[in-house]
Amino acid sequence: MRAILGLLTLLVLGLVFFVVPPAEGLGYYVRLAFFHIPVAWVAVLAFFISAFEGGRFLQKGEMMADAKSAAAAQLGFFFVILATVSGAVFSKLTWGAYWNWDPRQTTIFVLLLIYGAYLTLRGAMPAGRKRAKAAAVYALFSFLTVPFLVFIIPRLYFSLHPSPVINGSGLAMDTVMLIVLIAALVDVTGIFYGLYKWQVKRLLAEEVDVCAK
């Protein structure tokens, strides 16, 4: 699995730097999109998994579901930081400033606050079912904000952010770019899955250690 992901990562990097053509109005700055879009996608996926597993914990009370929910939320926070940083670099290169409170920058900042609060809440409580229940409820309610912050609110206001790849007119992207983007999405999703499995095992081991003391 690691070898396949490593080869795919090298392939995607090669395609991004040597095959992807410059985009109209963005030039080669468009290369950042092949990192920014996949990490943003994975962040949304991770927050969905966190809410789903949180719901499973509330339904069945399994600590495995709690570990999966927490692992997904932690990785989602990490990936949304990567999306924020890469977006800020893109903003600097194209608009001259790292941060200008563009609607998408504002909503992703709110998302960081929401999931930062989740991690703070979880870190402040002792391990056990009480913490797992509080974290599960928070994860479920937090995910309710994600569609509004990521997909709806940014579209209601004028934004300097380039149009989404999939918009009202269909797929707005060169065919070569689209193929490379799909490969990048698969690659980053695979990296997330590998990190997710590792993090779940780590959290379960921590839970066992705490309960044994």
C-alpha positions, -999 to 999 in steps of 0.1 A, spaced: 0 0 0 28 24 10 48 16 -21 17 22 -44 10 55 -27 47 65 -30 47 57 -67 14 75 -72 27 106 -53 58 107 -75 36 103 -106 13 131 -96 42 154 -88 57 146 -122 24 153 -139 19 186 -120 53 200 -127 60 187 -162 27 180 -179 0 204 -166 -2 234 -189 -4 270 -176 -40 282 -169 -54 313 -185 -51 342 -160 -31 321 -135 -2 308 -154 18 281 -136 4 292 -103 -24 268 -111 -1 240 -99 -10 249 -63 -46 239 -71 -35 202 -74 -24 203 -37 -50 228 -24 -82 211 -38 -73 175 -27 -64 185 9 -96 206 11 -116 176 -2 -100 153 23 -107 177 52 -144 176 43 -143 138 40 -126 136 74 -152 157 91 -180 136 76 -163 104 89 -159 121 123 -196 128 125 -206 94 111 -185 75 136 -197 99 164 -232 89 155 -222 52 156 -208 57 191 -240 73 203 -260 44 188 -238 15 199 -214 28 225 -184 12 210 -151 29 219 -137 19 184 -162 43 169 -150 70 193 -114 64 183 -124 66 146 -144 98 151 -116 114 170 -89 103 145 -109 117 116 -115 150 134 -78 154 142 -67 146 106 -95 168 92 -81 197 113 -46 190 100 -58 189 64 -79 220 67 -48 238 80 -29 226 49 -58 239 27 -57 273 46 -19 277 42 -19 267 5 -49 290 -2 -30 318 15 1 312 -6 -21 312 -37 -37 344 -26 -3 361 -21 9 350 -56 -23 361 -74 -37 390 -53 -6 403 -35 -17 394 1 -18 362 21 -51 371 37 -79 394 26 -110 380 44 -123 367 11 -156 348 18 -138 314 14 -110 325 36 -135 337 62 -155 305 62 -125 283 64 -113 303 94 -146 297 111 -142 260 103 -108 260 120 -123 276 151 -151 250 153 -128 220 150 -101 237 171 -127 239 198 -135 202 193 -99 193 199 -97 216 229 -128 201 244 -116 165 239 -82 173 252 -96 189 283 -117 159 294 -104 127 309 -105 96 287 -136 74 290 -173 72 278 -182 107 291 -156 123 269 -165 100 240 -202 110 243 -195 148 245 -171 145 215 -196 125 195 -223 151 200 -199 179 192 -187 162 160 -223 157 148 -233 193 154 -200 206 139 -205 187 107 -239 204 102 -220 237 96 -196 222 70 -220 223 39 -229 259 47 -193 270 53 -177 251 24 -204 250 -3 -232 275 3 -221 307 21 -190 313 -2 -212 312 -33 -236 339 -19 -209 366 -20 -185 380 -45 -152 362 -42 -117 366 -57 -114 328 -54 -114 310 -88 -147 293 -98 -151 257 -85 -140 229 -108 -176 217 -109 -200 247 -113 -232 256 -129 -218 252 -164 -204 217 -157 -167 207 -155 -147 239 -159 -112 225 -164 -89 214 -192 -90 176 -198 -53 171 -189 -57 191 -157 -89 172 -148 -71 138 -152 -42 150 -131 -66 165 -105 -84 131 -102 -50 114 -97 -41 139 -70 -75 134 -53 -70 96 -53 -34 100 -40 -42 124 -11 -73 104 -2 -50 73 0 -25 91 22 -54 102 44 -66 66 47 -32 54 57 -28 81 83 -64 75 96 -57 38 102 -25 46 121 -41 73 142 -71 50 151 -47 24 164 -27 50 183 -58 64 200 -71 30 209 -37 21 225 -38 54 245 -74 46 257 -63 11 269 -32 26 287 -54 51 305 -80 25 315 -52 2 328 -39 29 352 
